[in-house]
Amino acid sequence: MAEGIMKKLYGMETYVQSAGVRNDLEIDGFSIAVCQEIDVELQRHRSRSFDEMEEWGDDLSSFDVVIALSPASQRRALELTRYYSLTVEYWPILDPTGLGESRADRLVSYRQARDQIIGRLQDKWGPGAL
């Protein structure tokens, strides 16, 4: 969600690449649904891991900041600072996976996570164009 939202807010002025500790391959359908509500398309997005980024030739030293949204991704990003000059920030965002009994309840949790991401991005880089 964070990559898609950032691209929507700030366009191509900033290079953004999402990565995680592991590759989950497919984007969660609830993430797709709540992002569609704000005109952010995620259906073609593919998640990737830090290791995949390195294997595919991404120059991790070219990134200025890594924003970790989970403790596991924060630990992995901090490991990268042994080799690269990166700023790592941790934003504790609600992990909505598995929350809620019904579809409606789950969507509420995903909207909360989406809105937390939007708030943090706007606090750091301004309002953007949502």
Secondary structure, DSSP 8 states (H G I E B T S, - for coil): -HHHHHHHHHGGGS-----BSS---S--HHHHHHHHTTT---TT----BHHHHHHTT--GGG-SEEEESSHHHHHHHHHHTTTS--EEEE------TT--SSHHHHHHHHHHHHHHHHHHHHHHH-----
